[in-house]
């Protein structure tokens, strides 16, 4: 398999949280989720001086789902511990980084996972914010039951609160 064929997998992985919520229609893929995050981040960073390394943020968003190429979209409801999920995704990212001679991918993915930098914390918050916005979109289109967005908002409230003012 070549690199592009690996990436195409992200276009086919449905976001598990939406499957669990029984969305009535086509469910967004990991690639669509990543794309919306990229554009939201670009807009937020363009409009507001956030003191972030913008290129690093965009690269981090681009790689934050790479581990799912091998393991799929694992949620807390799948009976797999956080540690097991992290180890499986890390192994996938390490394989990709080594196979395609792309060590930066592993470095950025690890930084995102550890959330030790302001860029990683921004991307983590944006990841949660995107879920809330997508839930609102599904509700507005009549594809999700009322209250779906509220559930996502509650679980991500602090992160969402930090980004809501940037998305105007």
N, C-alpha and C positions, 0 to 999 in steps of 0.2 A: 504494500500500500504506500502511496506517496503522501506528502504532506497535505495536499488539497483533499485527497480522499479522507484523511483523518478529520479535517475541519468540517467536511460535509456531514459527519456524524452529529455535530452540534446543531445542524439544521433539522435533524430528525428526532432529537431528544425532546419530548414534551416535558414541560415543567410539571413535576410531580404534584406540587401543591394544588395546581388547578385540576389535575385528574382526580385528586382526592376530594376536591370540592364539587366534583361532578358538573363542571362547566358544560353548558348546553351549546356546543359548537366546537369549532377548531380551537385547540389550545396552543398558546404561544410556545415556541421552541426556545432552547437555550441560546441559539444564535439571535433570535429576535429580541430576547431579553438583553443580551449583550449590546446589540445595536441601539436599543432605546436608551440604555445606560450611557453609551458613548455620546449620543446626541444631547441628552440631558446634561451630562457633565460639561460638554463643550459650551452649551448655552450658559450654564451657571457660572463657569469660570470666565467666560467672556464678559458677562454682565456685572460680576462682582469680583472685587480684588480679594481673593481668598488666601493668598500667600502660598499657593501650592505649585509644585513642579508639574505643570500642565501635561507635558509629554509623558511623564511617569504615570500620572493618573490615567491617561488614555491607554497606555500600554498595559497597566494593571487591570483595567476593565477588560481589555481584549483577552487577557489570559486567565481571568479569575474562574472561568468554567472549564478550562482545559482538562482537568482531572476527570470530568464527566464523560469524556470520550471513551474511556475504558470502563468506568463504573456506573454510569448513568446518574440520574438526579436522585440522590438519596436524601430523604427527609427524616426528621425525628420520629415520624410515625412508621418507619420501615423496620424498626427493631434492631437497628445497627447503632452501636455506640458512636459517640462523637469521635472517640479515639480511633475506632476501626475505620470510620468514614475518612478521617484525615489521613490515616496511613495508606488506605487504598488510593485516594486521590493523589497523595504525594508520590506514590509509586508510579502512577500514570503520568504525572507531570515530569518526573525524573526520566521515564522512558522516552517521552516525547522530546525533552530537552537534549538527551543524549543521542537519540536516533537522528534528529534533525540538526544537531550541532547548534543548539540554541539555549545556552546556559542562562541567558537573561530571563527566559520564560520561567524557569524554576525559581530564580531569585525573586522575581516580581510576585509570583504566586505565593511563595513563602512569606514575603513581606505583607501581602494582603491577608493571609491566614493569621499571622501574628498580630496584625493591627497595631504595630508599634510606632508607625510614622503617621504624620498628619494626612499624607496622601492615602495611606491604607485605611485610616479611619473614615475619611471622606468617601472612599469607594465602598466600604462596608455599609455606611449610612445610605448611600445612594442605592445599593443593592436592595436594602429593605424598603426604601422609598419607592423604588420601581415596582415592588410587589403590591404596595398599597395603591399606587396609581393604576396598575393593571387590574386590580380587583375592582376599583371604582369604574374602570372602563367596562369590564364584564357586567357589572351591575347596571350601568347606564344603558347598555345594549340589551338588557334583559336575559343575559346568558348565565348570570349567577344569582343566587338567592339574595334578597335584601339582608344586609348585615355582614356580608362576606368581607367587604373592605374594612368594616369596624374591627373584625377579628385580627386582620393583618395589621391594622393601625395600632391596636393595643399591644401586640407583641413587639412592635417596632417603634413605639411612640417617641422615645427620646431621639432616635435617629431621624425619624420623620419630622419631628419638630425643628430640628436643626436645618433641614433642607427645604421645608415648605416656603419659607420667605425667599429663598433663592430661585424658586421656580415661578417667577411672575414676569 
